[in-house]
Amino acid sequence: MMFESISGGQFLAHAGEGTWGWHNMMGFGWFGWFGAVFMLLFWVLIIVGIVWFIKWLVEQSSSGGGSSKSRALEILDEKYARGEIDDEEYERRRRRLLEG
């Protein structure tokens, strides 16, 4: 099959034994529109996924790999065990940490 480019995506194509015809090489009818929409949707989802993943990585690295709330409770438990704070102070701080 031989092609001769004209303009605007139109090609004069030789399809065989003495037959020439105009063919729009990008014209796939409705499938072409659906293909274009799905390709756009595909790339938008890929980009959104990458942005979400980078955001998740940044949040994970800023929290130090663990929950700051659980680390605060551990420190509170240690202070209570060493006797640095009394029962009332321990309960008050623990409630406050668990609420917020």
C-alpha positions in Angstrom: 0.0 0.0 0.0 1.5 3.4 -1.0 0.6 6.7 0.6 0.8 10.2 -0.8 0.3 12.9 1.8 -1.9 15.8 1.0 -2.9 18.0 4.0 -4.9 17.9 7.1 -4.4 14.2 7.7 -5.8 13.2 4.3 -3.9 10.6 2.3 -4.3 9.3 -1.1 -3.8 5.6 -0.6 -3.2 2.9 -3.2 -5.1 -0.1 -1.9 -4.2 -2.5 -4.7 -4.7 -3.3 -8.3 -5.4 0.1 -9.8 -7.5 1.4 -6.9 -6.8 4.7 -5.3 -8.9 6.4 -2.7 -9.0 9.1 -0.2 -8.6 7.9 3.4 -8.5 9.9 6.5 -5.8 8.1 8.4 -7.0 9.4 11.8 -10.7 8.9 11.2 -11.9 6.0 13.2 -15.5 7.3 13.5 -16.9 7.3 17.0 -14.2 4.9 18.1 -11.7 7.7 17.5 -13.6 10.0 19.9 -14.0 7.4 22.5 -10.4 6.4 22.2 -9.3 10.0 22.6 -11.5 10.5 25.7 -10.4 7.3 27.3 -6.7 8.2 26.6 -7.2 11.6 28.2 -8.9 10.0 31.2 -6.2 7.4 31.5 -3.4 10.1 31.6 -5.4 12.2 34.0 -5.7 9.2 36.4 -2.0 8.4 36.1 -1.0 12.0 36.9 -3.5 12.2 39.8 -2.2 8.9 41.1 1.4 10.1 41.0 0.5 13.4 42.8 -1.4 11.5 45.5 1.5 9.0 46.0 4.0 11.9 46.3 1.7 13.7 48.8 1.4 10.4 50.8 5.2 10.0 50.8 5.7 13.5 52.1 3.1 13.1 54.8 4.7 9.8 55.9 8.2 11.2 56.1 7.1 14.3 58.0 5.4 12.2 60.7 8.6 10.3 61.3 7.2 6.9 60.3 5.0 6.5 63.3 2.0 8.1 64.8 2.8 11.2 66.8 -0.2 10.6 69.1 1.0 7.1 70.1 4.5 8.5 70.7 3.0 11.2 73.0 1.1 8.5 74.9 4.3 6.5 75.3 6.1 9.6 76.8 3.1 10.2 79.1 3.2 6.6 80.3 7.0 6.9 80.9 6.5 10.1 83.0 3.8 8.5 85.0 5.9 5.4 85.6 8.8 7.5 86.8 6.5 9.3 89.2 7.0 12.7 87.5 3.2 13.3 87.3 0.4 12.1 89.6 -2.7 10.2 88.8 -4.9 13.2 88.2 -2.4 14.9 85.9 -1.9 11.6 84.0 -5.6 11.1 83.4 -6.1 14.7 82.4 -3.3 14.6 79.8 -4.3 11.2 78.5 -7.9 12.3 77.9 -6.6 15.4 76.2 -4.4 13.4 73.9 -7.1 10.9 73.0 -9.6 13.6 72.2 -7.5 15.6 69.9 
